[in-house]
Structure formats: structure tokens, C-alpha cells
Amino acid sequence: MTSLGIPPNAAGAATTVPVERIALHPSARASTNAAGATLLFLGPRGMSLGVLTPGVAAAVALLADRPSSEDDLHRAVLDRDGEGALLKLPALLQRLRAGGWLGTTLEVAGRPVLALRPLAPPAPLARGATAPDPATRRLSRFAVLRREGEHIVLESPLAPVAADLLDPTLAALVAALPRHDAGALPPGDARALELLSRYGLLVDPEQEDADPDRARWSPHELWFHGRTRAGRHDLPYGGTYWRAAAEPALPVVRPAFDGPTVDLPRPDPDTVRRTDPPLTEVLEGRRSVRAHDDTRPLTLAQLGEFLYRTARNRAVLHEDRQEVGDRPYPSGGRCHELELYPLVNNVVGVPPGLYHYDPRDHRLEHVADPGPAVGRLSEIARATALMSTPPQVVLLVSARFGRVMWKYQTMGYALVLKHVGVLYQTMYLVATAMGLGACGLGGGDSDLFALATGNRWEREGTVGEFLLGTVGPEPNTAVPGGPGGGRP
């Protein structure tokens, strides 16, 4: 394999000394305050460099303008401040590196082959950790390769940099690790691998797997945690309305299904207020019920009251360039992207099948009759809850992802899952107040839901499942350390 794409007959290719150039993060901004101090800003982060000499200020300007070698920076200082000021430059560069402000570009034979973009300040080296042995290092199990524009990017949620592999042969070099002839690598290859190792993209696999704090994470879960929280990336984050210029916002109420509908009874609010148990009693009595009483199944009136109290749309408003909703449970930006699909097995007054709850008109819209996909969804819910008979109702919680992702960037799906949590608690408390059995499930099959409903998986998919029915006989096993009996 040729070295980093350099033709073997190029003059001195095998011994070309790699050159490193450094630059400020491309999104960093510099300004000067009234006291003359130079300030750097990058998203929510900031740093004061103090009052700089003309030469050091010129070096900072050079870093902001283009990738520069340390020799270039030394000349900028030397030309303006003289030789005595050169000692100030290493300390400044160290501060910038430690703060995650500097990126590095590696050049071989005059061509950039690797660019390291800072994402966050480097974390301190973990106690006991050592640099990986060049003979055994390989790609971290958390690292991924993906395309960004015209380049291949190597990233890890544990790395404070993203590595742009500007030479395609570098990806092949990384994929071929471990290289037991590491000492014989050309200087450019060796330096590229050394830089990737320094920032945790290449690791000693035994050392990585021996760390219990990392071993318990699956790669996709650690990625999700790292990228949907601020601090370990430089991505746009939060309510940026990033899709507003590309497409209109989705309506707050989902377009209706074409099938027949079932009107639901509405509870009398005054009666509910008068007869409901106190909040503390409901909270202390909440438990997960995994057995339903099919001798007295749920009724249409009970299902109607439950859905009205937990998920109806109380108002449609217009703000923030989109429709927003008002429902009994909270929702970030009042997006209210969650939809309820009651899968009915045993409800007096409702034929079995899959329905969609219309939160505006308080009715059920028929989606599908019992069939292979609907039956499998019910069976998965039954098996997940360890029930001996089918649940009376499985409430499939879906999300219309575009409602959230039109406004929220980078952390939209994490916000959806928070909404599922508050909806679960709302449904638990209302079911408990009504004397019904409720049980939130931890997972389900989004592909089966797409098959049963005809929804496109990426557009609307299930993000939660919740069982509802009348309370059946169930062993009352005390929870160790809990205040009472019953399953959690």
C-alpha cells in the first residue's frame, strides 16, 4: 500500500517530514474589550487572553485566519516584539490547546492528509491510563466513520476532536490496524496514527475493555448520551428552527385516518374533581399492574375518560412560527408530537383492532382490523409484561418526529423521550385515580407499527408502549426497601 496516497516515485516520499499546522476553531470569534484584553468566544464558551503584545496579537490573528506552523507564529512575534517576547507564545498555545480552541492539520509532501477539529477541551488522562502501544493500538469500539460533505470523518463520543481523513488511504491504514511493524511506518503515517491515539480515537483494546465505566456502555447509547447533551460537541444545539427555511411546520393535530370513527364519552370535570382521591394518595398508590380482569373488562366510558384526562388537545395556538398545542402533560416548546394508538383486545363497546386517538375531537379513528401485524404487536406487549393473557388495551405511543425536529436541533429525539416519560407518569396517575391497572413498557417494535399503520418509519414511529385494563388478581410482592407492597 502506498503511504498516504503519495506516489512512491515522488522525491523523498518515504522520508518526507510531516508538517503540523494549527488554527483556531473556524467558528471562534475574537474581540477586544474596553480594557484592551483579547476575548475569544465559541458558542457558550469564552476565554480571556488578557492584554496582548502586538506580536502575540498578530499570532492570534494568524491562527484565526488560516492553519499556520509554529515557525510562522514565531516569526509574527519576533518581527513585532523581538526575541524576548518569544517565551510568551508557548504558554499561550498551551492555554488554547487545553481549552479546546486549537485544531491541527497534518501535511505530508505539501498535502493536507488529516485535520483534527476541536469539539471540547481535552479531558484529563484517566488514572492508570497510558498511551496505546503502537504495535497493538486499534480503532476504539466507540469510534465511527461517516461522510461529512466531501470528507470522511472519524469521531468518538470520548474524543475531544473530530478527525477529517483528507486522504482516503488514511482510512485504509486505520482499518488495517493493529500493525506490528509500526516502527517501520513512513513518518507521515506514524504521525497520523500518533495524533489519532493522542485523542482516544485509537486505543489499546484491552485497556478500553477493562474500564468498567466504559464497558457497560454500548456504542450507540454512549453516542446518544454524548451528542444530545451540550459539552462534548460543537454542533448547533437546541431550539434553532433549523428546518424552518426548508419546510413548513407540521400541524399540531395529526391528519385523520380515513376509516370509521368511534366517538368517546367525555367525563364531567366537576365530578372528577369531587370524587378523585388526593394527589398524595394517588402517588403512593401508583404501581405497575400486569394482570387484567377479563370478567369485567374496560368499558368505552372508562377508555374515553382516561384518554380525555391524559391526552386530549385543550387548545391550538399559533406562536413561534408554528402551531402549538396544549394538553394535560408538558411538552418542550408545546410541540406535542406524541400520538396514542389504542390497540384494543377487550373493551366493552369497542370492536378489537388498532385505532388512533384524535385528541381534538376526542374519538377513535379505525386504523387496522386484527391481523398478523396487529396481533404480533399485542403479543410482544403481553410477553414484555410477563402477562398470561393479552392486555385489554395496549396504548402504542408514537412520535411525529418532524414536529420536534423542525425546531430543535441535535437533541430533538432526546426531547421526545423526555415527553414519553412525562406522558407515562400522567397516564399512571390518572389510571391509579380511576382504579385501573396501568403498566409502562420499556420497549417495542417500531417496524411492526409501521407495517400495521402504513406510517413511514422515519416520519412517525413508536417510542413507547403502555398497558391499560381493569385490575386483575396479581401476587402482591413487596419491593425491597419500598414503602409498601406491589410491583414497581
Secondary structure per residue as TSV (DSSP state, phi and psi in degrees):
chain	resnum	aa	ss	phi	psi
A	1	M	-	360.0	134.5
A	2	T	-	-71.3	155.0
A	3	S	G	-82.1	112.1
A	4	L	G	46.7	40.5
A	5	G	G	71.6	10.1
A	6	I	-	-89.2	124.4
A	7	P	-	-56.4	139.0
A	8	P	T	-65.0	-20.1
A	9	N	T	-92.4	4.1
A	10	A	S	-66.6	143.1
A	11	A	T	-60.6	120.3
A	12	G	T	67.6	19.0
A	13	A	G	-59.7	-38.9
A	14	A	G	-71.5	-20.7
A	15	T	G	-120.3	11.5
A	16	T	-	-57.5	130.1
A	17	V	-	-79.2	122.7
A	18	P	-	-68.4	147.6
A	19	V	E	-116.6	133.7
A	20	E	E	-107.8	132.8
A	21	R	E	-121.2	143.6
A	22	I	E	-120.2	154.3
A	23	A	E	-156.1	156.3
A	24	L	E	-67.1	153.7
A	25	H	-	-50.5	134.8
A	26	P	T	-60.0	-21.8
A	27	S	T	-95.2	0.4
A	28	A	-	-72.2	143.1
A	29	R	E	-120.6	140.2
A	30	A	E	-116.2	142.2
A	31	S	E	-148.5	168.2
A	32	T	E	-121.6	131.0
A	33	N	-	-87.6	-178.3
A	34	A	T	-63.0	-26.5
A	35	A	T	-84.1	-2.2
A	36	G	S	89.8	4.8
A	37	A	-	-80.1	142.9
A	38	T	E	-87.6	128.6
A	39	L	E	-116.9	139.8
A	40	L	E	-112.3	141.6
A	41	F	E	-133.1	138.9
A	42	L	E	-148.2	101.9
A	43	G	T	58.9	-127.8
A	44	P	T	-82.3	-4.8
A	45	R	E	-92.6	153.0
A	46	G	E	-149.5	158.2
A	47	M	E	-151.2	137.6
A	48	S	E	-99.0	127.3
A	49	L	E	-94.1	-1.7
A	50	G	E	78.7	-172.7
A	51	V	S	-81.6	118.9
A	52	L	-	-97.6	149.7
A	53	T	-	-70.6	161.2
A	54	P	H	-55.3	-39.7
A	55	G	H	-68.7	-44.4
A	56	V	H	-67.2	-37.2
A	57	A	H	-61.9	-38.7
A	58	A	H	-65.5	-37.0
A	59	A	H	-65.1	-41.3
A	60	V	H	-64.2	-41.1
A	61	A	H	-62.1	-37.4
A	62	L	H	-65.1	-42.5
A	63	L	H	-61.5	-34.8
A	64	A	H	-76.2	-22.8
A	65	D	H	-87.4	-42.1
A	66	R	S	-165.8	160.0
A	67	P	-	-60.6	130.6
A	68	S	B	-133.8	148.7
A	69	S	-	-80.0	161.8
A	70	E	H	-65.3	-27.4
A	71	D	H	-63.5	-40.9
A	72	D	H	-60.2	-41.8
A	73	L	H	-68.0	-39.8
A	74	H	H	-60.7	-41.8
A	75	R	H	-64.5	-38.7
A	76	A	H	-62.2	-40.0
A	77	V	H	-72.2	-45.0
A	78	L	H	-62.0	-41.9
A	79	D	H	-64.9	-29.4
A	80	R	H	-105.6	-33.5
A	81	D	H	-111.3	-16.7
A	82	G	-	89.1	171.3
A	83	E	G	-64.0	-29.7
A	84	G	G	-66.0	-20.7
A	85	A	G	-88.8	-5.8
A	86	L	T	-62.5	-27.7
A	87	L	T	-67.1	-18.7
A	88	K	H	-74.9	-25.1
A	89	L	H	-68.3	-47.7
A	90	P	H	-58.0	-39.3
A	91	A	H	-65.3	-39.4
A	92	L	H	-64.7	-45.5
A	93	L	H	-63.1	-37.0
A	94	Q	H	-63.9	-42.0
A	95	R	H	-61.9	-42.0
A	96	L	H	-67.4	-40.0
A	97	R	H	-65.2	-46.2
A	98	A	H	-64.0	-28.1
A	99	G	T	-87.5	-1.2
A	100	G	T	74.2	34.6
A	101	W	-	-101.9	-18.6
A	102	L	E	-106.9	133.2
A	103	G	E	-103.5	161.0
A	104	T	E	-127.4	134.0
A	105	T	E	-115.7	127.3
A	106	L	E	-99.3	126.6
A	107	E	E	-114.2	140.4
A	108	V	E	-129.7	124.9
A	109	A	T	54.7	37.8
A	110	G	T	80.9	3.6
A	111	R	E	-115.1	132.3
A	112	P	E	-70.5	129.2
A	113	V	E	-116.8	-21.5
A	114	L	E	-150.2	132.0
A	115	A	E	-126.4	125.8
A	116	L	E	-104.0	113.0
A	117	R	E	-97.2	125.3
A	118	P	E	-69.8	135.6
A	119	L	-	-109.9	-30.9
A	120	A	S	-163.6	163.7
A	121	P	-	-59.5	138.3
A	122	P	-	-60.7	138.5
A	123	A	-	-77.0	149.7
A	124	P	-	-60.3	147.3
A	125	L	-	-62.5	129.3
A	126	A	-	-59.9	147.2
A	127	R	T	-58.3	129.3
A	128	G	T	86.8	-10.8
A	129	A	-	-77.6	145.7
A	130	T	-	-132.8	160.4
A	131	A	-	-62.6	140.5
A	132	P	-	-66.4	146.3
A	133	D	-	-65.3	125.6
A	134	P	T	-53.9	-26.3
A	135	A	T	-80.1	-19.1
A	136	T	T	-120.8	-7.3
A	137	R	-	-63.7	148.2
A	138	R	E	-153.5	176.2
A	139	L	E	-61.3	134.5
A	140	S	-	-60.0	144.6
A	141	R	T	-68.9	-12.8
A	142	F	T	-92.2	-8.3
A	143	A	-	-79.9	145.9
A	144	V	E	-133.1	149.8
A	145	L	E	-106.3	133.4
A	146	R	E	-148.6	167.3
A	147	R	E	-92.7	137.1
A	148	E	E	-134.4	106.7
A	149	G	T	64.6	-123.1
A	150	E	T	-97.7	0.8
A	151	H	E	-112.4	158.0
A	152	I	E	-94.5	131.4
A	153	V	E	-115.3	134.0
A	154	L	E	-108.0	124.5
A	155	E	E	-140.0	159.0
A	156	S	-	-148.6	143.1
A	157	P	T	-65.4	-13.0
A	158	L	T	-95.0	-5.9
A	159	A	-	-99.0	137.6
A	160	P	S	-82.9	4.1
A	161	V	E	-133.3	158.2
A	162	A	E	-108.8	136.0
A	163	A	E	-105.4	114.5
A	164	D	E	-85.4	114.6
A	165	L	E	-86.4	93.7
A	166	L	-	-78.0	-18.4
A	167	D	S	-111.6	120.6
A	168	P	H	-61.1	-25.3
A	169	T	H	-71.0	-16.6
A	170	L	H	-67.9	-36.1
A	171	A	H	-63.3	-39.8
A	172	A	H	-66.2	-37.1
A	173	L	H	-63.0	-43.4
A	174	V	H	-65.9	-40.6
A	175	A	H	-66.7	-25.6
A	176	A	T	-84.0	-3.0
A	177	L	-	-67.8	152.6
A	178	P	-	-78.7	150.4
A	179	R	-	-112.5	109.2
A	180	H	T	-77.0	-7.7
A	181	D	T	-101.9	33.1
A	182	A	G	-54.9	-32.8
A	183	G	G	-67.7	-17.7
A	184	A	G	-98.1	4.7
A	185	L	S	-68.3	147.0
A	186	P	-	-59.0	153.8
A	187	P	H	-55.6	-39.2
A	188	G	H	-64.7	-44.6
A	189	D	H	-61.8	-46.4
A	190	A	H	-62.0	-42.1
A	191	R	H	-69.4	-38.1
A	192	A	H	-60.9	-45.2
A	193	L	H	-67.1	-34.6
A	194	E	H	-64.6	-41.5
A	195	L	H	-66.6	-41.2
A	196	L	H	-65.0	-32.6
A	197	S	H	-71.4	-39.0
A	198	R	H	-58.0	-34.9
A	199	Y	T	-102.3	14.0
A	200	G	T	83.1	10.9
A	201	L	S	-81.8	-31.3
A	202	L	E	-110.8	137.2
A	203	V	E	-140.6	168.1
A	204	D	-	-82.0	112.0
A	205	P	H	-60.7	-34.5
A	206	E	H	-66.6	-40.1
A	207	Q	H	-67.6	-40.7
A	208	E	H	-64.3	-44.5
A	209	D	H	-72.9	-20.3
A	210	A	H	-82.9	-10.0
A	211	D	-	-83.0	109.5
A	212	P	H	-64.0	-30.2
A	213	D	H	-67.4	-23.0
A	214	R	H	-102.0	-30.1
A	215	A	H	-63.8	-28.1
A	216	R	T	-80.4	-9.2
A	217	W	-	-91.3	135.4
A	218	S	-	-82.6	152.9
A	219	P	H	-56.3	-45.3
A	220	H	H	-68.2	-30.8
A	221	E	H	-71.5	-39.3
A	222	L	H	-68.7	-36.9
A	223	W	H	-60.4	-46.7
A	224	F	H	-60.4	-44.6
A	225	H	H	-63.6	-44.1
A	226	G	H	-71.4	-36.0
A	227	R	H	-90.5	-17.8
A	228	T	S	-97.8	4.8
A	229	R	S	-118.0	150.3
A	230	A	T	-74.9	154.8
A	231	G	T	119.3	-29.2
A	232	R	S	-116.3	17.7
A	233	H	-	-155.0	169.0
A	234	D	-	-116.3	25.2
A	235	L	S	-77.9	150.9
A	236	P	-	-57.6	141.9
A	237	Y	-	-142.7	133.4
A	238	G	E	97.4	-154.6
A	239	G	E	-80.8	75.9
A	240	T	-	-95.1	-7.2
A	241	Y	-	54.2	41.9
A	242	W	T	-68.8	-18.4
A	243	R	T	-100.7	2.0
A	244	A	T	-61.9	-35.7
A	245	A	T	-78.4	-16.1
A	246	A	T	-96.7	-28.7
A	247	E	S	-160.6	154.5
A	248	P	-	-73.6	156.5
A	249	A	-	-69.4	146.7
A	250	L	-	-70.5	149.5
A	251	P	-	-65.6	153.3
A	252	V	S	-69.7	-28.9
A	253	V	S	-103.2	127.9
A	254	R	-	-64.4	139.4
A	255	P	-	-55.7	143.5
A	256	A	-	-72.4	151.4
A	257	F	-	-75.5	157.8
A	258	D	S	-83.0	-11.7
A	259	G	S	-74.4	178.6
A	260	P	-	-63.8	160.6
A	261	T	E	-121.7	158.4
A	262	V	E	-124.0	113.5
A	263	D	E	-70.0	138.9
A	264	L	-	-105.3	139.4
A	265	P	-	-64.1	147.8
A	266	R	-	-106.6	135.1
A	267	P	-	-73.4	158.2
A	268	D	-	-85.4	116.0
A	269	P	H	-58.3	-37.5
A	270	D	H	-65.4	-40.1
A	271	T	H	-64.8	-41.7
A	272	V	H	-61.4	-45.7
A	273	R	H	-62.7	-35.5
A	274	R	H	-77.2	-33.2
A	275	T	H	-104.5	-14.8
A	276	D	S	-64.8	143.6
A	277	P	-	-68.7	161.2
A	278	P	-	-62.2	155.5
A	279	L	H	-57.6	-45.0
A	280	T	H	-62.0	-39.0
A	281	E	H	-63.7	-39.8
A	282	V	H	-66.5	-45.2
A	283	L	H	-61.0	-44.6
A	284	E	H	-72.6	-23.6
A	285	G	H	-92.0	-6.8
A	286	R	-	-64.5	132.5
A	287	R	-	-154.8	165.1
A	288	S	-	-90.3	124.3
A	289	V	-	-105.7	122.0
A	290	R	-	-114.9	24.1
A	291	A	-	-145.5	128.7
A	292	H	B	-108.8	151.3
A	293	D	-	-96.4	96.9
A	294	D	T	-77.3	-4.5
A	295	T	T	-77.9	-18.7
A	296	R	S	-140.5	75.5
A	297	P	-	-69.0	168.5
A	298	L	E	-56.6	145.9
A	299	T	E	-107.1	165.0
A	300	L	H	-59.0	-40.2
A	301	A	H	-64.5	-40.9
A	302	Q	H	-66.7	-42.9
A	303	L	H	-63.0	-41.4
A	304	G	H	-62.8	-44.1
A	305	E	H	-63.3	-43.0
A	306	F	H	-61.2	-48.6
A	307	L	H	-67.2	-37.1
A	308	Y	H	-63.2	-41.8
A	309	R	H	-79.2	-19.4
A	310	T	H	-107.7	-32.3
A	311	A	H	-139.1	4.1
A	312	R	-	-67.4	156.8
A	313	N	-	-91.3	114.0
A	314	R	-	-82.7	-23.5
A	315	A	E	-165.3	153.7
A	316	V	E	-118.2	122.9
A	317	L	E	-119.6	166.0
A	318	H	E	-123.8	112.1
A	319	E	E	-160.3	165.0
A	320	D	T	53.2	37.2
A	321	R	T	65.7	18.2
A	322	Q	E	-156.7	164.8
A	323	E	E	-70.7	141.7
A	324	V	E	-130.1	157.4
A	325	G	E	-113.9	172.3
A	326	D	E	-138.8	112.8
A	327	R	-	-128.9	172.1
A	328	P	S	-64.3	-22.3
A	329	Y	S	-107.6	153.9
A	330	P	-	-74.8	157.3
A	331	S	-	-151.5	131.8
A	332	G	G	-57.7	127.5
A	333	G	G	64.9	12.7
A	334	R	G	51.7	36.2
A	335	C	-	-68.0	-42.6
A	336	H	-	47.5	61.3
A	337	E	-	-83.7	-9.8
A	338	L	E	-78.8	141.0
A	339	E	E	-124.7	149.7
A	340	L	E	-111.2	130.7
A	341	Y	E	-119.9	96.0
A	342	P	E	-69.6	120.0
A	343	L	E	-95.6	106.6
A	344	V	E	-95.1	122.7
A	345	N	S	-106.5	-37.3
A	346	N	S	-153.4	87.0
A	347	V	E	-134.4	125.3
A	348	V	E	-65.2	119.8
A	349	G	T	99.3	-1.9
A	350	V	B	-131.2	118.8
A	351	P	-	-61.3	144.7
A	352	P	S	-57.5	146.9
A	353	G	E	151.5	-174.5
A	354	L	E	-105.7	131.4
A	355	Y	E	-128.2	161.3
A	356	H	E	-113.5	135.2
A	357	Y	E	-85.6	120.9
A	358	D	E	-86.5	106.2
A	359	P	T	-75.7	-13.4
A	360	R	T	-86.4	-47.2
A	361	D	T	-98.5	2.5
A	362	H	T	51.6	66.5
A	363	R	E	-152.1	164.6
A	364	L	E	-99.2	134.1
A	365	E	E	-105.9	126.2
A	366	H	E	-68.8	130.7
A	367	V	E	-111.2	-47.3
A	368	A	E	-156.8	144.0
A	369	D	-	-76.3	165.4
A	370	P	S	-55.3	135.0
A	371	G	-	-165.7	-172.4
A	372	P	H	-56.6	-48.4
A	373	A	H	-68.8	-44.6
A	374	V	H	-64.3	-43.0
A	375	G	H	-63.2	-37.5
A	376	R	H	-68.8	-38.6
A	377	L	H	-59.9	-41.9
A	378	S	H	-65.9	-41.6
A	379	E	H	-67.6	-38.2
A	380	I	H	-62.5	-42.0
A	381	A	H	-64.0	-42.5
A	382	R	H	-61.7	-47.4
A	383	A	H	-66.6	-38.0
A	384	T	H	-61.7	-39.1
A	385	A	T	-85.5	-0.4
A	386	L	T	58.9	37.7
A	387	M	-	-87.7	150.7
A	388	S	S	-87.8	-19.1
A	389	T	S	-131.8	161.2
A	390	P	-	-61.3	141.3
A	391	P	-	-64.2	147.5
A	392	Q	S	-62.7	-42.6
A	393	V	E	-140.3	133.5
A	394	V	E	-109.3	115.7
A	395	L	E	-88.8	106.1
A	396	L	E	-83.9	119.5
A	397	V	E	-96.8	114.6
A	398	S	E	-109.1	166.5
A	399	A	E	-128.0	132.6
A	400	R	E	-87.6	96.0
A	401	F	H	-58.5	-33.9
A	402	G	H	-62.5	-25.0
A	403	R	H	-61.6	-37.5
A	404	V	H	-89.8	-44.0
A	405	M	H	-77.1	-10.7
A	406	W	T	-65.8	-34.7
A	407	K	T	-102.5	-46.2
A	408	Y	E	-95.6	131.7
A	409	Q	E	-111.9	138.9
A	410	T	S	75.6	-39.9
A	411	M	S	-115.1	19.3
A	412	G	H	-62.1	-45.2
A	413	Y	H	-68.6	-35.3
A	414	A	H	-61.4	-37.1
A	415	L	H	-65.6	-39.5
A	416	V	H	-56.6	-45.3
A	417	L	H	-66.4	-33.4
A	418	K	H	-63.1	-40.0
A	419	H	H	-64.2	-38.2
A	420	V	H	-59.5	-41.0
A	421	G	H	-62.2	-45.5
A	422	V	H	-71.6	-30.8
A	423	L	H	-67.1	-43.4
A	424	Y	H	-54.1	-49.7
A	425	Q	H	-63.5	-40.0
A	426	T	H	-60.7	-43.9
A	427	M	H	-68.7	-38.5
A	428	Y	H	-58.7	-47.3
A	429	L	H	-69.5	-40.7
A	430	V	H	-66.3	-43.1
A	431	A	H	-60.7	-42.5
A	432	T	H	-63.1	-43.6
A	433	A	H	-62.5	-31.6
A	434	M	H	-87.1	-4.2
A	435	G	T	76.5	23.9
A	436	L	-	-101.9	162.2
A	437	G	E	-93.0	130.0
A	438	A	E	-131.1	149.9
A	439	C	E	-156.6	116.1
A	440	G	E	-82.1	137.5
A	441	L	E	-103.0	156.9
A	442	G	S	-92.8	-6.5
A	443	G	-	-171.4	167.3
A	444	G	-	-165.7	-170.4
A	445	D	-	-114.2	104.4
A	446	S	H	-71.8	-28.6
A	447	D	H	-69.3	-40.3
A	448	L	H	-63.4	-39.2
A	449	F	H	-61.1	-44.0
A	450	A	H	-61.3	-39.4
A	451	L	H	-66.1	-41.6
A	452	A	H	-71.5	-32.7
A	453	T	H	-102.7	-18.2
A	454	G	-	80.0	7.6
A	455	N	-	-75.9	144.7
A	456	R	-	-74.2	130.8
A	457	W	T	-53.9	-41.0
A	458	E	T	-77.8	-18.9
A	459	R	T	-90.2	-45.2
A	460	E	E	-146.7	122.3
A	461	G	E	-143.2	158.7
A	462	T	E	-71.2	139.6
A	463	V	E	-128.3	2.5
A	464	G	E	-170.2	159.1
A	465	E	E	-139.8	139.1
A	466	F	E	-142.6	127.8
A	467	L	E	-94.4	142.9
A	468	L	E	-141.1	137.6
A	469	G	E	-177.5	179.2
A	470	T	-	-75.4	151.9
A	471	V	B	-76.5	122.9
A	472	G	-	-103.4	176.2
A	473	P	-	-67.0	130.9
A	474	E	-	-149.7	137.5
A	475	P	-	-56.0	133.3
A	476	N	-	-97.6	79.4
A	477	T	-	-86.5	122.6
A	478	A	-	-66.7	142.7
A	479	V	-	-86.5	123.6
A	480	P	T	-54.1	127.1
A	481	G	T	79.6	-4.4
A	482	G	-	-81.6	164.2
A	483	P	S	-77.9	-11.4
A	484	G	S	-158.9	-156.6
A	485	G	S	-99.6	-176.9
A	486	G	S	93.4	159.5
A	487	R	-	-77.1	154.2
A	488	P	-	-71.3	360.0
